[in-house]
């Protein structure tokens, strides 16, 4: 495990919370993206370096476990470290802790490096390994679980990609897919259940003006609900698969 950990403090603002004064799931994802970029800037391979070398990191998978939601006004520490790289894949973890050091949220992620001129995945160069303090010869096996498409579509909602949805790669910011998926969950579920696990697998980039559709199936299990979500474009191409797990509130 890479010992190089970057940590920052955050305070939950009013515009980052839901009706229960809890941090929105997308707020947490925004923190993760922010601190990952902050660490990259620290080690000298941030946005300017990537653009100059025609490279870009693209998120492939999320697995986010929310043990306890941060609330309005709460001070947090968010940390991240690159765990290891494997040819084309980069694995990174994130932790959110409270004022007492108790873990509230844990996330594990898989990224790929893109050659923005050839528009294809490229092998991670050794200099990037070195910048993050990783050993190029270290071998790990961290296959993240594949996600299922919904079989029986119960809920659907259409969206059009807005200018504010776009990130520095000129594609839809990955937090938006999570936001769209949650929008298809019935209000009764949102009011009575707590979202405690989010998994996402990004299949294809989405650009400004694209019309997308979210298709959702909700599976009832013993003590929880599981949402299976598929986001497609106008050509019915799958852009993203997600799984959300909801537990009944006490």
ZIJOTA-V121092 format. One record per residue. N is the residue number from 0. RES is the residue in one small letter. PHI is phi as a letter, one per 40 degrees, with the letter a starting at -180 (NA if undefined). Layout:
# ZIJOTA-V121092
n=[N;N]
res=[RES;RES]
phi=[PHI;PHI]
This chain:
# ZIJOTA-V121092
n=[0;1;2;3;4;5;6;7;8;9;10;11;12;13;14;15;16;17;18;19;20;21;22;23;24;25;26;27;28;29;30;31;32;33;34;35;36;37;38;39;40;41;42;43;44;45;46;47;48;49;50;51;52;53;54;55;56;57;58;59;60;61;62;63;64;65;66;67;68;69;70;71;72;73;74;75;76;77;78;79;80;81;82;83;84;85;86;87;88;89;90;91;92;93;94;95;96;97;98;99;100;101;102;103;104;105;106;107;108;109;110;111;112;113;114;115;116;117;118;119;120;121;122;123;124;125;126;127;128;129;130;131;132;133;134;135;136;137;138;139;140;141;142;143;144;145;146;147;148;149;150;151;152;153;154;155;156;157;158;159;160;161;162;163;164;165;166;167;168;169;170;171;172;173;174;175;176;177;178;179;180;181;182;183;184;185;186;187;188;189;190;191;192;193;194;195;196;197;198;199;200;201;202;203;204;205;206;207;208;209;210;211;212;213;214;215;216;217;218;219;220;221;222;223;224;225;226;227;228;229;230;231;232;233;234;235;236;237;238;239;240;241;242;243;244;245;246;247;248;249]
res=[x;x;x;x;x;x;x;x;x;x;x;x;x;x;x;x;x;x;x;x;x;x;x;x;x;x;x;x;x;x;x;x;x;x;x;x;x;x;x;x;x;x;x;x;x;x;x;x;x;x;x;x;x;x;x;x;x;x;x;x;x;x;x;x;x;x;x;x;x;x;x;x;x;x;x;x;x;x;x;x;x;x;x;x;x;x;x;x;x;x;x;x;x;x;x;x;x;x;x;x;x;x;x;x;x;x;x;x;x;x;x;x;x;x;x;x;x;x;x;x;x;x;x;x;x;x;x;x;x;x;x;x;x;x;x;x;x;x;x;x;x;x;x;x;x;x;x;x;x;x;x;x;x;x;x;x;x;x;x;x;x;x;x;x;x;x;x;x;x;x;x;x;x;x;x;x;x;x;x;x;x;x;x;x;x;x;x;x;x;x;x;x;x;x;x;x;x;x;x;x;x;x;x;x;x;x;x;x;x;x;x;x;x;x;x;x;x;x;x;x;x;x;x;x;x;x;x;x;x;x;x;x;x;x;x;x;x;x;x;x;x;x;x;x;x;x;x;x;x;x]
phi=[NA;c;c;c;b;b;b;b;c;b;b;c;c;d;c;b;b;b;c;c;g;c;c;c;d;c;c;c;c;c;c;c;c;c;c;c;c;d;c;c;c;d;c;g;b;c;d;c;c;c;c;c;c;f;b;a;c;b;c;b;a;b;a;b;b;b;c;a;c;c;b;d;g;c;c;b;b;b;b;a;a;c;c;a;b;a;f;b;b;b;b;b;b;b;b;b;b;c;c;b;g;c;c;b;a;b;b;b;a;b;b;b;c;b;c;c;c;c;f;a;c;b;c;c;c;c;c;c;d;c;c;c;g;b;c;c;c;c;b;b;b;b;c;c;c;c;b;c;c;c;c;b;c;b;b;b;a;b;b;b;c;c;d;c;c;c;b;c;c;g;b;c;c;c;c;c;c;c;d;c;c;c;c;c;c;d;d;d;c;c;c;b;b;b;c;b;a;b;b;a;b;c;b;a;c;b;b;d;g;c;c;b;b;b;b;b;b;b;b;c;b;d;b;a;b;b;c;b;b;b;b;b;c;c;c;g;c;c;c;a;b;b;b;b;b;b;b;c;c;c]
